[in-house]
Amino acid sequence: MVPAFRGSVAKGTRVVANRHVVLPGNFAREPDMQYPVETMVTALRESAGPDCCDELDVESLCAPLVGSSSFANSFTLGFALQKGLLPVSHKALAGAITSHGLAVEKNLEALEWGRRAAADLPRLRKAVEAAQKGRVSPGEVLGGVTSPEDAVAL
């Protein structure tokens, strides 16, 4: 287990782990730095419990769905919200995004795609892969879905 993660998550804690690797700034000074993502995710899974850890590469889903991985945090919030892991309502979260005022439409879109990912991650992954190969929208691959809100209803 990675020492920094040892005991940091109580048994039964629900975890949404983003497997995408973003290297820290000191990587520029230490180009041989290793980022042990597998070890860290394994440590989280072992600490929380095998059924308590959802793992996904948020950026690989968010970028093709929303147009940029910059909205990965909103996507992850949507995922956690749909899983029932946040103590706020969808309306409250959408309101907070709206009142923040920055890239509101894209953040709301990412929030909804994150909800869809939580509802049916394998299907959404297939839609993203098919869309990337065939240059159609993930919504089209999902059967005529034209918005993430429609996708959540599927």
VOLUM-356759 format. One line per 3 residues: number of its first residue (from 1); their letters; for each residue x, y, z of N, C-alpha, C, O. Coordinates in nm, 3 decimals, m for minus. Example, Ala and Ser with C-alpha at 12.3 -4.5 7.8 and 13.67 -1.06 7.14 Angstrom:
1	AS	1.319 m0.569 0.780 1.230 m0.450 0.780 1.320 m0.330 0.780 1.424 m0.332 0.846 ~ 1.285 m0.225 0.708 1.367 m0.106 0.714 1.290 0.003 0.787 1.341 0.114 0.804
This chain:
1	MVP	0.084 m0.118 0.000 0.000 0.000 0.000 0.089 0.125 0.000 0.194 0.127 0.065 ~ 0.046 0.228 m0.073 0.119 0.353 m0.077 0.108 0.417 0.062 m0.003 0.439 0.110 ~ 0.221 0.449 0.127 0.217 0.502 0.263 0.124 0.621 0.280 0.055 0.630 0.382
4	AFR	0.119 0.712 0.183 0.035 0.831 0.196 m0.114 0.795 0.199 m0.195 0.873 0.250 ~ m0.150 0.680 0.145 m0.291 0.640 0.140 m0.327 0.547 0.254 m0.446 0.523 0.279 ~ m0.229 0.495 0.323 m0.255 0.398 0.430 m0.344 0.460 0.536 m0.308 0.559 0.600
7	GSV	m0.461 0.401 0.555 m0.553 0.447 0.658 m0.624 0.578 0.628 m0.695 0.629 0.714 ~ m0.606 0.634 0.509 m0.668 0.763 0.479 m0.815 0.751 0.441 m0.886 0.851 0.437 ~ m0.860 0.630 0.412 m0.998 0.607 0.376 m1.054 0.498 0.467 m1.000 0.388 0.472
10	AKG	m1.161 0.529 0.537 m1.221 0.432 0.628 m1.293 0.323 0.549 m1.345 0.349 0.441 ~ m1.296 0.204 0.602 m1.368 0.092 0.541 m1.512 0.134 0.518 m1.577 0.188 0.607 ~ m1.560 0.108 0.399 m1.698 0.141 0.364 m1.717 0.280 0.304 m1.827 0.313 0.260
13	TRV	m1.611 0.361 0.302 m1.619 0.493 0.240 m1.634 0.474 0.090 m1.564 0.393 0.030 ~ m1.725 0.548 0.028 m1.743 0.540 m0.117 m1.639 0.629 m0.183 m1.622 0.745 m0.144 ~ m1.571 0.576 m0.283 m1.464 0.645 m0.353 m1.496 0.651 m0.502 m1.536 0.551 m0.562
16	VAN	m1.478 0.768 m0.562 m1.481 0.782 m0.707 m1.339 0.821 m0.745 m1.296 0.934 m0.721 ~ m1.266 0.727 m0.804 m1.125 0.748 m0.835 m1.107 0.777 m0.983 m1.147 0.698 m1.069 ~ m1.048 0.892 m1.013 m1.015 0.928 m1.150 m0.878 0.868 m1.181 m0.778 0.907 m1.121
19	RHV	m0.874 0.776 m1.274 m0.751 0.706 m1.307 m0.660 0.786 m1.402 m0.549 0.741 m1.433 ~ m0.705 0.900 m1.447 m0.623 0.980 m1.538 m0.503 1.037 m1.462 m0.517 1.089 m1.352 ~ m0.388 1.026 m1.521 m0.265 1.073 m1.457 m0.235 1.215 m1.500 m0.222 1.245 m1.619
22	VLP	m0.223 1.303 m1.402 m0.177 1.440 m1.423 m0.051 1.453 m1.339 m0.057 1.450 m1.216 ~ 0.060 1.468 m1.405 0.187 1.474 m1.333 0.202 1.606 m1.259 0.163 1.711 m1.311 ~ 0.258 1.603 m1.140 0.278 1.726 m1.062 0.387 1.813 m1.125 0.464 1.767 m1.208
25	GNF	0.391 1.938 m1.083 0.485 2.033 m1.139 0.631 1.993 m1.127 0.711 2.027 m1.214 ~ 0.666 1.922 m1.020 0.808 1.886 m1.004 0.851 1.778 m1.104 0.968 1.740 m1.105 ~ 0.759 1.729 m1.186 0.795 1.636 m1.292 0.896 1.701 m1.388 0.981 1.633 m1.445
28	ARE	0.886 1.833 m1.406 0.977 1.905 m1.495 1.121 1.894 m1.446 1.215 1.893 m1.526 ~ 1.140 1.888 m1.314 1.274 1.877 m1.258 1.317 1.731 m1.242 1.436 1.700 m1.235 ~ 1.218 1.641 m1.237 1.245 1.499 m1.219 1.175 1.418 m1.329 1.074 1.353 m1.302
31	PDM	1.228 1.421 m1.451 1.160 1.356 m1.564 1.145 1.205 m1.550 1.064 1.145 m1.621 ~ 1.220 1.142 m1.462 1.208 0.997 m1.442 1.107 0.962 m1.332 1.093 0.845 m1.295 ~ 1.038 1.063 m1.282 0.941 1.042 m1.174 0.837 0.938 m1.217 0.788 0.940 m1.330
34	QYP	0.806 0.851 m1.127 0.702 0.751 m1.151 0.576 0.792 m1.077 0.582 0.841 m0.964 ~ 0.464 0.773 m1.141 0.335 0.804 m1.081 0.260 0.673 m1.066 0.202 0.624 m1.163 ~ 0.261 0.615 m0.948 0.209 0.479 m0.929 0.056 0.472 m0.919 0.002 0.436 m0.815
37	VET	m0.013 0.506 m1.028 m0.158 0.512 m1.025 m0.221 0.378 m0.986 m0.317 0.375 m0.909 ~ m0.168 0.269 m1.038 m0.223 0.137 m1.003 m0.210 0.110 m0.853 m0.303 0.061 m0.789 ~ m0.096 0.143 m0.799 m0.072 0.122 m0.656 m0.165 0.209 m0.573 m0.218 0.163 m0.471
40	MVT	m0.185 0.332 m0.615 m0.272 0.422 m0.539 m0.418 0.378 m0.545 m0.488 0.378 m0.444 ~ m0.464 0.341 m0.663 m0.604 0.296 m0.675 m0.625 0.166 m0.598 m0.728 0.147 m0.534 ~ m0.527 0.077 m0.604 m0.535 m0.048 m0.527 m0.543 m0.018 m0.377 m0.620 m0.081 m0.305
43	ALR	m0.463 0.078 m0.331 m0.464 0.116 m0.189 m0.601 0.172 m0.149 m0.652 0.140 m0.042 ~ m0.659 0.255 m0.235 m0.792 0.309 m0.206 m0.895 0.197 m0.200 m0.978 0.192 m0.109 ~ m0.889 0.107 m0.298 m0.982 m0.005 m0.304 m0.969 m0.094 m0.181 m1.070 m0.137 m0.124
46	ESA	m0.846 m0.122 m0.141 m0.823 m0.207 m0.023 m0.870 m0.139 0.104 m0.926 m0.205 0.193 ~ m0.849 m0.009 0.115 m0.891 0.064 0.235 m1.042 0.074 0.244 m1.101 0.045 0.348 ~ m1.106 0.114 0.135 m1.250 0.136 0.136 m1.328 0.006 0.130 m1.433 m0.008 0.192
49	GPD	m1.276 m0.088 0.056 m1.346 m0.214 0.033 m1.371 m0.230 m0.116 m1.391 m0.131 m0.186 ~ m1.369 m0.352 m0.165 m1.376 m0.377 m0.310 m1.503 m0.326 m0.377 m1.501 m0.293 m0.495 ~ m1.613 m0.318 m0.305 m1.738 m0.273 m0.364 m1.764 m0.124 m0.343 m1.872 m0.074 m0.376
52	CCD	m1.667 m0.055 m0.288 m1.687 0.086 m0.253 m1.610 0.182 m0.343 m1.612 0.303 m0.320 ~ m1.543 0.131 m0.444 m1.456 0.215 m0.526 m1.496 0.209 m0.673 m1.486 0.105 m0.737 ~ m1.543 0.322 m0.725 m1.569 0.335 m0.869 m1.446 0.397 m0.932 m1.398 0.501 m0.887
55	ELD	m1.396 0.334 m1.037 m1.275 0.382 m1.103 m1.306 0.413 m1.249 m1.366 0.331 m1.319 ~ m1.266 0.531 m1.293 m1.283 0.567 m1.433 m1.182 0.672 m1.472 m1.132 0.748 m1.389 ~ m1.152 0.676 m1.601 m1.064 0.779 m1.655 m1.156 0.891 m1.702 m1.205 0.888 m1.815
58	VES	m1.178 0.987 m1.616 m1.276 1.092 m1.642 m1.240 1.170 m1.769 m1.328 1.199 m1.851 ~ m1.114 1.204 m1.786 m1.075 1.284 m1.901 m1.105 1.214 m2.033 m1.146 1.280 m2.129 ~ m1.085 1.082 m2.041 m1.109 1.011 m2.167 m1.257 1.007 m2.202 m1.292 0.988 m2.318
61	LCA	m1.344 1.025 m2.104 m1.487 1.031 m2.131 m1.532 1.176 m2.151 m1.609 1.205 m2.242 ~ m1.484 1.263 m2.067 m1.529 1.402 m2.068 m1.489 1.475 m2.197 m1.571 1.547 m2.254 ~ m1.367 1.458 m2.241 m1.320 1.533 m2.359 m1.406 1.507 m2.483 m1.448 1.603 m2.547
64	PLV	m1.435 1.381 m2.520 m1.517 1.361 m2.639 m1.665 1.399 m2.619 m1.734 1.433 m2.715 ~ m1.713 1.393 m2.497 m1.853 1.423 m2.471 m1.881 1.573 m2.463 m1.982 1.622 m2.513 ~ m1.789 1.646 m2.400 m1.812 1.787 m2.374 m1.720 1.876 m2.458 m1.744 1.996 m2.471
67	GSS	m1.616 1.817 m2.515 m1.525 1.893 m2.598 m1.396 1.931 m2.530 m1.306 1.986 m2.595 ~ m1.384 1.904 m2.401 m1.262 1.937 m2.328 m1.259 1.860 m2.196 m1.363 1.837 m2.134 ~ m1.140 1.822 m2.156 m1.127 1.757 m2.026 m1.127 1.859 m1.912 m1.120 1.821 m1.795
70	SFA	m1.134 1.987 m1.946 m1.138 2.092 m1.845 m1.261 2.082 m1.756 m1.266 2.141 m1.648 ~ m1.361 2.007 m1.802 m1.486 1.996 m1.726 m1.494 1.864 m1.649 m1.602 1.819 m1.612 ~ m1.377 1.804 m1.626 m1.371 1.675 m1.558 m1.428 1.681 m1.416 m1.491 1.586 m1.370
73	NSF	m1.406 1.791 m1.346 m1.459 1.801 m1.210 m1.612 1.800 m1.209 m1.673 1.736 m1.124 ~ m1.673 1.871 m1.303 m1.820 1.872 m1.310 m1.871 1.733 m1.350 m1.974 1.689 m1.299 ~ m1.801 1.666 m1.440 m1.837 1.530 m1.479 m1.833 1.438 m1.357 m1.925 1.359 m1.335
76	TLG	m1.727 1.449 m1.279 m1.711 1.365 m1.160 m1.819 1.396 m1.056 m1.869 1.306 m0.990 ~ m1.853 1.523 m1.041 m1.962 1.559 m0.950 m2.093 1.495 m0.995 m2.170 1.446 m0.912 ~ m2.119 1.496 m1.125 m2.240 1.433 m1.177 m2.241 1.284 m1.150 m2.345 1.227 m1.114
79	FAL	m2.126 1.221 m1.166 m2.114 1.077 m1.138 m2.147 1.049 m0.992 m2.227 0.961 m0.960 ~ m2.084 1.125 m0.903 m2.106 1.106 m0.759 m2.250 1.138 m0.720 m2.309 1.070 m0.637 ~ m2.307 1.242 m0.781 m2.445 1.279 m0.752 m2.540 1.166 m0.789 m2.629 1.130 m0.711
82	QKG	m2.522 1.110 m0.908 m2.611 1.003 m0.954 m2.599 0.878 m0.868 m2.696 0.803 m0.852 ~ m2.481 0.855 m0.812 m2.459 0.739 m0.725 m2.513 0.764 m0.583 m2.512 0.674 m0.499 ~ m2.560 0.886 m0.557 m2.613 0.917 m0.426 m2.506 0.946 m0.322 m2.529 0.929 m0.202
85	LLP	m2.390 0.991 m0.368 m2.277 1.011 m0.278 m2.262 1.155 m0.228 m2.176 1.183 m0.145 ~ m2.345 1.245 m0.278 m2.336 1.385 m0.237 m2.458 1.424 m0.155 m2.569 1.381 m0.186 ~ m2.439 1.503 m0.052 m2.551 1.543 0.033 m2.625 1.666 m0.020 m2.676 1.748 0.057
88	VSH	m2.631 1.679 m0.152 m2.702 1.790 m0.215 m2.789 1.736 m0.328 m2.766 1.626 m0.378 ~ m2.888 1.814 m0.367 m2.975 1.774 m0.477 m2.915 1.816 m0.611 m2.824 1.898 m0.618 ~ m2.968 1.756 m0.716 m2.928 1.796 m0.851 m2.957 1.944 m0.872 m2.875 2.016 m0.927
91	KAL	m3.073 1.988 m0.828 m3.112 2.128 m0.844 m3.012 2.221 m0.774 m2.975 2.324 m0.830 ~ m2.970 2.185 m0.654 m2.874 2.269 m0.580 m2.739 2.273 m0.649 m2.676 2.379 m0.658 ~ m2.694 2.160 m0.698 m2.564 2.155 m0.766 m2.568 2.234 m0.897 m2.477 2.310 m0.927
94	AGA	m2.675 2.214 m0.974 m2.689 2.289 m1.100 m2.699 2.439 m1.070 m2.646 2.521 m1.145 ~ m2.766 2.474 m0.963 m2.776 2.614 m0.924 m2.642 2.674 m0.887 m2.612 2.788 m0.920 ~ m2.561 2.596 m0.818 m2.427 2.643 m0.780 m2.341 2.666 m0.904 m2.269 2.765 m0.913
97	ITS	m2.350 2.574 m1.000 m2.274 2.590 m1.125 m2.321 2.715 m1.198 m2.240 2.792 m1.249 ~ m2.451 2.734 m1.204 m2.507 2.849 m1.274 m2.467 2.980 m1.205 m2.429 3.076 m1.272 ~ m2.475 2.984 m1.074 m2.441 3.108 m1.003 m2.292 3.138 m1.009 m2.252 3.254 m0.998
100	HGL	m2.210 3.036 m1.028 m2.066 3.059 m1.042 m2.038 3.139 m1.169 m1.949 3.224 m1.172 ~ m2.114 3.110 m1.274 m2.109 3.191 m1.395 m2.000 3.163 m1.496 m1.993 3.232 m1.598 ~ m1.916 3.065 m1.474 m1.808 3.035 m1.568 m1.840 2.910 m1.649 m1.862 2.803 m1.593
103	AVE	m1.841 2.924 m1.780 m1.868 2.812 m1.871 m1.987 2.730 m1.823 m1.981 2.607 m1.815 ~ m2.094 2.799 m1.792 m2.211 2.736 m1.730 m2.265 2.622 m1.814 m2.285 2.512 m1.762 ~ m2.289 2.645 m1.943 m2.349 2.540 m2.028 m2.262 2.416 m2.034 m2.312 2.304 m2.023
106	KNL	m2.132 2.435 m2.052 m2.041 2.320 m2.061 m2.031 2.247 m1.927 m2.026 2.124 m1.924 ~ m2.028 2.320 m1.817 m2.023 2.256 m1.685 m2.151 2.178 m1.657 m2.147 2.069 m1.600 ~ m2.266 2.235 m1.695 m2.393 2.163 m1.677 m2.399 2.040 m1.766 m2.449 1.935 m1.725
109	EAL	m2.348 2.052 m1.887 m2.343 1.938 m1.978 m2.255 1.827 m1.921 m2.292 1.710 m1.924 ~ m2.139 1.864 m1.869 m2.048 1.766 m1.809 m2.113 1.701 m1.687 m2.099 1.580 m1.666 ~ m2.184 1.779 m1.607 m2.255 1.725 m1.492 m2.354 1.617 m1.536 m2.361 1.510 m1.474
112	EWG	m2.429 1.644 m1.641 m2.528 1.548 m1.689 m2.463 1.424 m1.750 m2.513 1.313 m1.731 ~ m2.354 1.441 m1.824 m2.285 1.324 m1.879 m2.225 1.240 m1.766 m2.221 1.117 m1.776 ~ m2.180 1.303 m1.661 m2.131 1.228 m1.545 m2.242 1.145 m1.482 m2.219 1.032 m1.440
115	RRA	m2.362 1.202 m1.475 m2.477 1.126 m1.424 m2.504 1.005 m1.513 m2.533 0.896 m1.464 ~ m2.495 1.026 m1.643 m2.519 0.916 m1.738 m2.413 0.808 m1.721 m2.443 0.689 m1.727 ~ m2.290 0.849 m1.699 m2.181 0.752 m1.678 m2.209 0.667 m1.555 m2.184 0.547 m1.555
118	AAD	m2.261 0.729 m1.450 m2.292 0.654 m1.328 m2.407 0.557 m1.351 m2.410 0.449 m1.291 ~ m2.500 0.595 m1.436 m2.616 0.510 m1.463 m2.581 0.388 m1.547 m2.635 0.280 m1.525 ~ m2.489 0.405 m1.643 m2.454 0.294 m1.732 m2.317 0.320 m1.796 m2.308 0.353 m1.914
121	LPR	m2.212 0.305 m1.716 m2.076 0.335 m1.762 m2.033 0.250 m1.881 m1.977 0.305 m1.976 ~ m2.057 0.118 m1.882 m2.014 0.040 m1.999 m2.079 0.088 m2.129 m2.012 0.095 m2.233 ~ m2.205 0.120 m2.124 m2.273 0.166 m2.245 m2.220 0.302 m2.290 m2.203 0.325 m2.409
124	LRK	m2.193 0.390 m2.195 m2.139 0.521 m2.231 m1.999 0.508 m2.290 m1.965 0.577 m2.386 ~ m1.918 0.420 m2.233 m1.783 0.397 m2.289 m1.792 0.348 m2.433 m1.717 0.394 m2.519 ~ m1.882 0.255 m2.459 m1.900 0.204 m2.596 m1.945 0.314 m2.690 m1.900 0.321 m2.805
127	AVE	m2.033 0.400 m2.643 m2.081 0.510 m2.726 m1.968 0.607 m2.759 m1.957 0.654 m2.872 ~ m1.885 0.636 m2.660 m1.772 0.726 m2.682 m1.675 0.664 m2.782 m1.629 0.731 m2.875 ~ m1.643 0.536 m2.765 m1.551 0.467 m2.858 m1.607 0.466 m3.000 m1.535 0.495 m3.096
130	AAQ	m1.734 0.432 m3.013 m1.796 0.428 m3.145 m1.800 0.566 m3.210 m1.775 0.580 m3.330 ~ m1.830 0.666 m3.130 m1.835 0.802 m3.181 m1.697 0.848 m3.228 m1.686 0.916 m3.330 ~ m1.592 0.810 m3.153 m1.457 0.850 m3.192 m1.415 0.783 m3.322 m1.342 0.843 m3.402
133	KGR	m1.458 0.661 m3.345 m1.424 0.589 m3.468 m1.506 0.637 m3.587 m1.454 0.646 m3.698 ~ m1.633 0.666 m3.564 m1.722 0.698 m3.674 m1.758 0.843 m3.691 m1.836 0.878 m3.780 ~ m1.703 0.928 m3.607 m1.728 1.072 m3.614 m1.876 1.108 m3.606 m1.924 1.198 m3.675
136	VSP	m1.946 1.038 m3.520 m2.084 1.073 m3.487 m2.086 1.108 m3.339 m1.991 1.079 m3.267 ~ m2.191 1.168 m3.295 m2.197 1.206 m3.154 m2.226 1.085 m3.067 m2.293 0.992 m3.111 ~ m2.178 1.086 m2.943 m2.213 0.977 m2.851 m2.363 0.963 m2.836 m2.414 0.852 m2.820
139	GEV	m2.435 1.076 m2.839 m2.581 1.070 m2.829 m2.643 0.991 m2.943 m2.737 0.915 m2.921 ~ m2.590 1.008 m3.063 m2.641 0.932 m3.177 m2.615 0.783 m3.158 m2.700 0.700 m3.191 ~ m2.499 0.749 m3.106 m2.465 0.609 m3.082 m2.556 0.551 m2.975 m2.589 0.432 m2.978
142	LGG	m2.598 0.634 m2.879 m2.685 0.588 m2.771 m2.831 0.576 m2.816 m2.919 0.552 m2.734 ~ m2.856 0.592 m2.944 m2.992 0.571 m2.994 m3.071 0.698 m3.010 m3.186 0.705 m2.966 ~ m3.013 0.798 m3.071 m3.086 0.920 m3.098 m3.089 1.018 m2.982 m3.161 1.118 m2.988
145	VTS	m3.014 0.992 m2.878 m3.009 1.085 m2.765 m2.945 1.213 m2.814 m2.837 1.210 m2.874 ~ m3.009 1.323 m2.789 m2.954 1.450 m2.836 m2.897 1.537 m2.725 m2.833 1.639 m2.752 ~ m2.919 1.496 m2.601 m2.865 1.574 m2.489 m2.831 1.477 m2.375 m2.883 1.366 m2.370
148	PED	m2.743 1.520 m2.284 m2.712 1.434 m2.172 m2.833 1.409 m2.082 m2.844 1.304 m2.019 ~ m2.925 1.506 m2.077 m3.046 1.487 m1.996 m3.128 1.369 m2.050 m3.178 1.288 m1.972 ~ m3.141 1.360 m2.184 m3.209 1.246 m2.244 m3.137 1.116 m2.213 m3.200 1.013 m2.189
151	AVA	m3.005 1.122 m2.213 m2.925 1.000 m2.188 m2.948 0.950 m2.047 m2.952 0.829 m2.026 ~ m2.962 1.040 m1.950 m2.984 0.997 m1.812 m3.117 0.924 m1.801 m3.131 0.832 m1.720 ~ m3.214 0.965 m1.881 m3.346 0.905 m1.874 m3.350 0.765 m1.936 m3.447 0.692 m1.914
154	L	m3.249 0.727 m2.012 m3.250 0.595 m2.077 m3.253 0.482 m1.978 m3.254 0.365 m2.018
